[in-house]
Amino acid sequence: MVELSEERLEQLKASIPKEVGNRVRFFRKKRGLTQTKLAQLVGKDRQYLYKIEKGVVTPNIVTISVLSITLDVPLSEFFEITI
């Protein structure tokens, strides 16, 4: 088991939401969807989707799963990030 330092943990907390947000934006644009349209499809507010894409908020696993299903992207692809 690996023990994370406080510094590394803080780095992960800062970088993972941004990387996931980048993936959401990438797949949304690849599907030709606006933030407004994707927000409607997943039952979320456009501002919330904007915050996800900017890495301001950390969506829970259910929200990421719904985005994955809606965008027709395997859930694992949201986490294929370099951290």
A tleap script that builds the chain and sets N, CA, C and O, in Angstrom:
source leaprc.protein.ff14SB
mol = sequence {
  NMET VAL GLU LEU SER GLU GLU ARG LEU GLU
  GLN LEU LYS ALA SER ILE PRO LYS GLU VAL
  GLY ASN ARG VAL ARG PHE PHE ARG LYS LYS
  ARG GLY LEU THR GLN THR LYS LEU ALA GLN
  LEU VAL GLY LYS ASP ARG GLN TYR LEU TYR
  LYS ILE GLU LYS GLY VAL VAL THR PRO ASN
  ILE VAL THR ILE SER VAL LEU SER ILE THR
  LEU ASP VAL PRO LEU SER GLU PHE PHE GLU
  ILE THR CILE
}
set mol.1.N position { 0.835 -1.167 0.000 }
set mol.1.CA position { 0.000 0.000 0.000 }
set mol.1.C position { 0.889 1.243 0.000 }
set mol.1.O position { 1.909 1.292 0.687 }
set mol.2.N position { 0.485 2.242 -0.779 }
set mol.2.CA position { 1.255 3.471 -0.897 }
set mol.2.C position { 0.660 4.533 0.016 }
set mol.2.O position { -0.553 4.737 0.049 }
set mol.3.N position { 1.516 5.193 0.742 }
set mol.3.CA position { 1.065 6.286 1.604 }
set mol.3.C position { 1.307 7.606 0.882 }
set mol.3.O position { 2.413 7.875 0.412 }
set mol.4.N position { 0.267 8.422 0.797 }
set mol.4.CA position { 0.380 9.711 0.125 }
set mol.4.C position { 0.734 10.806 1.119 }
set mol.4.O position { 0.188 10.869 2.220 }
set mol.5.N position { 1.652 11.659 0.712 }
set mol.5.CA position { 1.963 12.813 1.550 }
set mol.5.C position { 0.827 13.818 1.431 }
set mol.5.O position { 0.045 13.767 0.482 }
set mol.6.N position { 0.737 14.717 2.378 }
set mol.6.CA position { -0.280 15.768 2.323 }
set mol.6.C position { -0.119 16.595 1.054 }
set mol.6.O position { -1.107 16.977 0.426 }
set mol.7.N position { 1.117 16.867 0.682 }
set mol.7.CA position { 1.382 17.662 -0.520 }
set mol.7.C position { 0.872 16.944 -1.772 }
set mol.7.O position { 0.233 17.557 -2.628 }
set mol.8.N position { 1.155 15.652 -1.872 }
set mol.8.CA position { 0.692 14.876 -3.034 }
set mol.8.C position { -0.824 14.795 -3.064 }
set mol.8.O position { -1.428 14.898 -4.131 }
set mol.9.N position { -1.441 14.613 -1.915 }
set mol.9.CA position { -2.891 14.556 -1.834 }
set mol.9.C position { -3.504 15.868 -2.319 }
set mol.9.O position { -4.488 15.857 -3.058 }
set mol.10.N position { -2.934 16.986 -1.911 }
set mol.10.CA position { -3.425 18.296 -2.352 }
set mol.10.C position { -3.244 18.473 -3.854 }
set mol.10.O position { -4.107 19.044 -4.519 }
set mol.11.N position { -2.126 17.986 -4.393 }
set mol.11.CA position { -1.905 18.048 -5.843 }
set mol.11.C position { -2.986 17.265 -6.582 }
set mol.11.O position { -3.520 17.734 -7.587 }
set mol.12.N position { -3.302 16.088 -6.092 }
set mol.12.CA position { -4.334 15.263 -6.725 }
set mol.12.C position { -5.699 15.918 -6.643 }
set mol.12.O position { -6.456 15.903 -7.614 }
set mol.13.N position { -6.021 16.492 -5.491 }
set mol.13.CA position { -7.309 17.170 -5.332 }
set mol.13.C position { -7.447 18.342 -6.290 }
set mol.13.O position { -8.553 18.678 -6.715 }
set mol.14.N position { -6.328 18.962 -6.629 }
set mol.14.CA position { -6.358 20.092 -7.559 }
set mol.14.C position { -6.371 19.640 -9.016 }
set mol.14.O position { -7.034 20.259 -9.848 }
set mol.15.N position { -5.651 18.578 -9.330 }
set mol.15.CA position { -5.488 18.197 -10.734 }
set mol.15.C position { -6.579 17.270 -11.278 }
set mol.15.O position { -6.955 17.395 -12.443 }
set mol.16.N position { -7.083 16.362 -10.478 }
set mol.16.CA position { -8.052 15.388 -10.987 }
set mol.16.C position { -9.341 16.042 -11.473 }
set mol.16.O position { -9.794 15.712 -12.569 }
set mol.17.N position { -9.958 16.953 -10.717 }
set mol.17.CA position { -11.178 17.591 -11.240 }
set mol.17.C position { -10.942 18.327 -12.564 }
set mol.17.O position { -11.805 18.317 -13.441 }
set mol.18.N position { -9.783 18.961 -12.705 }
set mol.18.CA position { -9.469 19.661 -13.958 }
set mol.18.C position { -9.323 18.676 -15.114 }
set mol.18.O position { -9.812 18.924 -16.217 }
set mol.19.N position { -8.653 17.563 -14.856 }
set mol.19.CA position { -8.468 16.561 -15.909 }
set mol.19.C position { -9.789 15.917 -16.307 }
set mol.19.O position { -10.047 15.719 -17.494 }
set mol.20.N position { -10.620 15.589 -15.335 }
set mol.20.CA position { -11.933 15.013 -15.642 }
set mol.20.C position { -12.759 16.035 -16.421 }
set mol.20.O position { -13.425 15.681 -17.394 }
set mol.21.N position { -12.718 17.288 -16.005 }
set mol.21.CA position { -13.430 18.353 -16.720 }
set mol.21.C position { -12.965 18.485 -18.159 }
set mol.21.O position { -13.772 18.688 -19.066 }
set mol.22.N position { -11.663 18.368 -18.362 }
set mol.22.CA position { -11.124 18.417 -19.729 }
set mol.22.C position { -11.657 17.268 -20.570 }
set mol.22.O position { -11.951 17.438 -21.753 }
set mol.23.N position { -11.779 16.104 -19.957 }
set mol.23.CA position { -12.292 14.938 -20.687 }
set mol.23.C position { -13.769 15.134 -21.038 }
set mol.23.O position { -14.197 14.808 -22.146 }
set mol.24.N position { -14.542 15.665 -20.095 }
set mol.24.CA position { -15.963 15.925 -20.358 }
set mol.24.C position { -16.086 16.893 -21.530 }
set mol.24.O position { -16.858 16.649 -22.458 }
set mol.25.N position { -15.330 17.989 -21.495 }
set mol.25.CA position { -15.381 18.981 -22.576 }
set mol.25.C position { -14.973 18.354 -23.920 }
set mol.25.O position { -15.613 18.592 -24.944 }
set mol.26.N position { -13.895 17.548 -23.900 }
set mol.26.CA position { -13.425 16.898 -25.117 }
set mol.26.C position { -14.514 16.027 -25.738 }
set mol.26.O position { -14.800 16.138 -26.930 }
set mol.27.N position { -15.118 15.165 -24.928 }
set mol.27.CA position { -16.142 14.253 -25.453 }
set mol.27.C position { -17.415 15.001 -25.849 }
set mol.27.O position { -18.077 14.624 -26.815 }
set mol.28.N position { -17.757 16.044 -25.120 }
set mol.28.CA position { -18.937 16.854 -25.470 }
set mol.28.C position { -18.741 17.491 -26.839 }
set mol.28.O position { -19.624 17.428 -27.694 }
set mol.29.N position { -17.590 18.101 -27.038 }
set mol.29.CA position { -17.315 18.755 -28.319 }
set mol.29.C position { -17.212 17.732 -29.447 }
set mol.29.O position { -17.653 17.987 -30.567 }
set mol.30.N position { -16.632 16.578 -29.146 }
set mol.30.CA position { -16.522 15.502 -30.144 }
set mol.30.C position { -17.909 15.070 -30.626 }
set mol.30.O position { -18.082 14.699 -31.786 }
set mol.31.N position { -18.891 15.122 -29.728 }
set mol.31.CA position { -20.271 14.751 -30.075 }
set mol.31.C position { -21.049 15.934 -30.656 }
set mol.31.O position { -22.209 15.784 -31.040 }
set mol.32.N position { -20.414 17.109 -30.722 }
set mol.32.CA position { -21.072 18.283 -31.299 }
set mol.32.C position { -22.166 18.861 -30.423 }
set mol.32.O position { -23.129 19.444 -30.924 }
set mol.33.N position { -22.020 18.701 -29.113 }
set mol.33.CA position { -23.035 19.188 -28.182 }
set mol.33.C position { -22.586 20.486 -27.513 }
set mol.33.O position { -21.402 20.685 -27.242 }
set mol.34.N position { -23.541 21.349 -27.258 }
set mol.34.CA position { -23.276 22.539 -26.461 }
set mol.34.C position { -23.359 22.158 -24.985 }
set mol.34.O position { -23.880 21.098 -24.636 }
set mol.35.N position { -22.845 23.025 -24.131 }
set mol.35.CA position { -22.990 22.780 -22.697 }
set mol.35.C position { -24.463 22.733 -22.318 }
set mol.35.O position { -24.882 21.906 -21.508 }
set mol.36.N position { -25.234 23.618 -22.906 }
set mol.36.CA position { -26.668 23.676 -22.599 }
set mol.36.C position { -27.352 22.367 -22.968 }
set mol.36.O position { -28.135 21.836 -22.180 }
set mol.37.N position { -27.066 21.843 -24.152 }
set mol.37.CA position { -27.709 20.612 -24.604 }
set mol.37.C position { -27.293 19.428 -23.736 }
set mol.37.O position { -28.136 18.627 -23.332 }
set mol.38.N position { -25.999 19.314 -23.447 }
set mol.38.CA position { -25.549 18.205 -22.616 }
set mol.38.C position { -26.149 18.311 -21.210 }
set mol.38.O position { -26.549 17.303 -20.628 }
set mol.39.N position { -26.208 19.507 -20.679 }
set mol.39.CA position { -26.809 19.701 -19.354 }
set mol.39.C position { -28.265 19.237 -19.355 }
set mol.39.O position { -28.712 18.596 -18.404 }
set mol.40.N position { -28.994 19.553 -20.401 }
set mol.40.CA position { -30.387 19.111 -20.506 }
set mol.40.C position { -30.465 17.591 -20.564 }
set mol.40.O position { -31.316 16.982 -19.916 }
set mol.41.N position { -29.579 16.983 -21.340 }
set mol.41.CA position { -29.600 15.532 -21.501 }
set mol.41.C position { -29.301 14.784 -20.199 }
set mol.41.O position { -29.823 13.693 -19.971 }
set mol.42.N position { -28.462 15.373 -19.352 }
set mol.42.CA position { -28.097 14.693 -18.106 }
set mol.42.C position { -28.870 15.219 -16.900 }
set mol.42.O position { -28.654 14.766 -15.775 }
set mol.43.N position { -29.775 16.180 -17.134 }
set mol.43.CA position { -30.601 16.689 -16.054 }
set mol.43.C position { -29.866 17.575 -15.067 }
set mol.43.O position { -30.182 17.596 -13.877 }
set mol.44.N position { -28.889 18.300 -15.568 }
set mol.44.CA position { -28.117 19.211 -14.725 }
set mol.44.C position { -28.239 20.630 -15.257 }
set mol.44.O position { -28.665 20.848 -16.391 }
set mol.45.N position { -27.867 21.576 -14.436 }
set mol.45.CA position { -27.835 22.985 -14.806 }
set mol.45.C position { -26.605 23.251 -15.689 }
set mol.45.O position { -25.543 22.673 -15.462 }
set mol.46.N position { -26.749 24.123 -16.691 }
set mol.46.CA position { -25.621 24.431 -17.572 }
set mol.46.C position { -24.446 24.995 -16.785 }
set mol.46.O position { -23.292 24.691 -17.088 }
set mol.47.N position { -24.732 25.811 -15.780 }
set mol.47.CA position { -23.660 26.388 -14.967 }
set mol.47.C position { -22.880 25.302 -14.231 }
set mol.47.O position { -21.663 25.405 -14.075 }
set mol.48.N position { -23.580 24.266 -13.781 }
set mol.48.CA position { -22.910 23.164 -13.103 }
set mol.48.C position { -21.996 22.431 -14.082 }
set mol.48.O position { -20.866 22.083 -13.737 }
set mol.49.N position { -22.474 22.199 -15.287 }
set mol.49.CA position { -21.650 21.546 -16.298 }
set mol.49.C position { -20.425 22.401 -16.624 }
set mol.49.O position { -19.323 21.877 -16.789 }
set mol.50.N position { -20.619 23.696 -16.715 }
set mol.50.CA position { -19.507 24.622 -16.944 }
set mol.50.C position { -18.466 24.461 -15.835 }
set mol.50.O position { -17.268 24.398 -16.114 }
set mol.51.N position { -18.913 24.395 -14.592 }
set mol.51.CA position { -18.002 24.258 -13.455 }
set mol.51.C position { -17.276 22.917 -13.472 }
set mol.51.O position { -16.111 22.835 -13.082 }
set mol.52.N position { -17.963 21.861 -13.923 }
set mol.52.CA position { -17.295 20.562 -14.071 }
set mol.52.C position { -16.172 20.686 -15.089 }
set mol.52.O position { -15.040 20.276 -14.832 }
set mol.53.N position { -16.495 21.257 -16.250 }
set mol.53.CA position { -15.500 21.370 -17.321 }
set mol.53.C position { -14.316 22.244 -16.922 }
set mol.53.O position { -13.202 22.021 -17.394 }
set mol.54.N position { -14.536 23.223 -16.073 }
set mol.54.CA position { -13.458 24.104 -15.621 }
set mol.54.C position { -12.697 23.525 -14.422 }
set mol.54.O position { -11.679 24.081 -14.010 }
set mol.55.N position { -13.182 22.419 -13.865 }
set mol.55.CA position { -12.522 21.810 -12.725 }
set mol.55.C position { -12.785 22.529 -11.424 }
set mol.55.O position { -12.051 22.350 -10.452 }
set mol.56.N position { -13.836 23.348 -11.398 }
set mol.56.CA position { -14.195 24.112 -10.199 }
set mol.56.C position { -14.905 23.225 -9.188 }
set mol.56.O position { -14.732 23.389 -7.980 }
set mol.57.N position { -15.704 22.286 -9.680 }
set mol.57.CA position { -16.400 21.340 -8.809 }
set mol.57.C position { -15.946 19.928 -9.151 }
set mol.57.O position { -15.475 19.654 -10.255 }
set mol.58.N position { -16.097 19.058 -8.191 }
set mol.58.CA position { -15.763 17.651 -8.397 }
set mol.58.C position { -17.060 16.864 -8.468 }
set mol.58.O position { -17.716 16.664 -7.446 }
set mol.59.N position { -17.443 16.412 -9.664 }
set mol.59.CA position { -18.693 15.658 -9.782 }
set mol.59.C position { -18.561 14.300 -9.099 }
set mol.59.O position { -17.481 13.710 -9.059 }
set mol.60.N position { -19.674 13.819 -8.568 }
set mol.60.CA position { -19.628 12.501 -7.945 }
set mol.60.C position { -19.650 11.420 -9.033 }
set mol.60.O position { -19.846 11.708 -10.214 }
set mol.61.N position { -19.451 10.207 -8.613 }
set mol.61.CA position { -19.337 9.096 -9.570 }
set mol.61.C position { -20.636 8.861 -10.331 }
set mol.61.O position { -20.605 8.425 -11.482 }
set mol.62.N position { -21.768 9.141 -9.712 }
set mol.62.CA position { -23.047 8.972 -10.408 }
set mol.62.C position { -23.144 9.982 -11.560 }
set mol.62.O position { -23.543 9.624 -12.668 }
set mol.63.N position { -22.784 11.228 -11.298 }
set mol.63.CA position { -22.824 12.255 -12.346 }
set mol.63.C position { -21.861 11.904 -13.478 }
set mol.63.O position { -22.207 12.040 -14.651 }
set mol.64.N position { -20.672 11.459 -13.137 }
set mol.64.CA position { -19.711 11.066 -14.172 }
set mol.64.C position { -20.253 9.877 -14.961 }
set mol.64.O position { -20.072 9.811 -16.177 }
set mol.65.N position { -20.907 8.948 -14.292 }
set mol.65.CA position { -21.489 7.787 -14.980 }
set mol.65.C position { -22.595 8.206 -15.939 }
set mol.65.O position { -22.679 7.694 -17.056 }
set mol.66.N position { -23.442 9.135 -15.509 }
set mol.66.CA position { -24.520 9.627 -16.374 }
set mol.66.C position { -23.921 10.340 -17.601 }
set mol.66.O position { -24.395 10.161 -18.723 }
set mol.67.N position { -22.891 11.137 -17.375 }
set mol.67.CA position { -22.212 11.797 -18.499 }
set mol.67.C position { -21.623 10.751 -19.451 }
set mol.67.O position { -21.719 10.887 -20.671 }
set mol.68.N position { -21.027 9.729 -18.892 }
set mol.68.CA position { -20.437 8.651 -19.686 }
set mol.68.C position { -21.487 7.973 -20.567 }
set mol.68.O position { -21.264 7.758 -21.758 }
set mol.69.N position { -22.613 7.644 -19.981 }
set mol.69.CA position { -23.690 6.989 -20.728 }
set mol.69.C position { -24.236 7.917 -21.805 }
set mol.69.O position { -24.427 7.508 -22.950 }
set mol.70.N position { -24.486 9.167 -21.431 }
set mol.70.CA position { -25.057 10.137 -22.363 }
set mol.70.C position { -24.128 10.409 -23.540 }
set mol.70.O position { -24.576 10.539 -24.679 }
set mol.71.N position { -22.823 10.494 -23.255 }
set mol.71.CA position { -21.850 10.777 -24.308 }
set mol.71.C position { -21.395 9.510 -25.039 }
set mol.71.O position { -20.600 9.580 -25.977 }
set mol.72.N position { -21.906 8.352 -24.603 }
set mol.72.CA position { -21.558 7.063 -25.202 }
set mol.72.C position { -20.048 6.829 -25.180 }
set mol.72.O position { -19.428 6.473 -26.182 }
set mol.73.N position { -19.490 7.045 -23.995 }
set mol.73.CA position { -18.057 6.884 -23.772 }
set mol.73.C position { -17.882 5.953 -22.576 }
set mol.73.O position { -18.525 6.154 -21.546 }
set mol.74.N position { -17.029 4.945 -22.692 }
set mol.74.CA position { -16.805 4.075 -21.532 }
set mol.74.C position { -16.349 4.896 -20.321 }
set mol.74.O position { -15.531 5.807 -20.450 }
set mol.75.N position { -16.877 4.569 -19.171 }
set mol.75.CA position { -16.549 5.293 -17.948 }
set mol.75.C position { -15.039 5.374 -17.729 }
set mol.75.O position { -14.529 6.394 -17.265 }
set mol.76.N position { -14.348 4.326 -18.054 }
set mol.76.CA position { -12.891 4.296 -17.848 }
set mol.76.C position { -12.174 5.414 -18.615 }
set mol.76.O position { -11.112 5.872 -18.195 }
set mol.77.N position { -12.755 5.849 -19.735 }
set mol.77.CA position { -12.094 6.887 -20.526 }
set mol.77.C position { -12.093 8.245 -19.829 }
set mol.77.O position { -11.277 9.105 -20.160 }
set mol.78.N position { -12.981 8.445 -18.883 }
set mol.78.CA position { -12.962 9.701 -18.124 }
set mol.78.C position { -11.789 9.744 -17.172 }
set mol.78.O position { -11.397 10.813 -16.704 }
set mol.79.N position { -11.229 8.584 -16.885 }
set mol.79.CA position { -10.135 8.503 -15.920 }
set mol.79.C position { -8.806 8.130 -16.561 }
set mol.79.O position { -7.837 7.854 -15.853 }
set mol.80.N position { -8.745 8.117 -17.873 }
set mol.80.CA position { -7.476 7.889 -18.564 }
set mol.80.C position { -6.716 9.207 -18.609 }
set mol.80.O position { -6.575 9.849 -19.649 }
set mol.81.N position { -6.239 9.571 -17.438 }
set mol.81.CA position { -5.570 10.858 -17.289 }
set mol.81.C position { -4.199 10.638 -16.668 }
set mol.81.O position { -3.976 9.668 -15.945 }
set mol.82.N position { -3.310 11.533 -16.956 }
set mol.82.CA position { -1.972 11.477 -16.376 }
set mol.82.C position { -1.960 12.348 -15.139 }
set mol.82.O position { -2.192 13.555 -15.203 }
set mol.83.N position { -1.687 11.720 -14.019 }
set mol.83.CA position { -1.672 12.498 -12.777 }
set mol.83.C position { -0.324 12.406 -12.092 }
set mol.83.O position { -0.128 12.999 -11.031 }
savepdb mol mol.pdb
quit
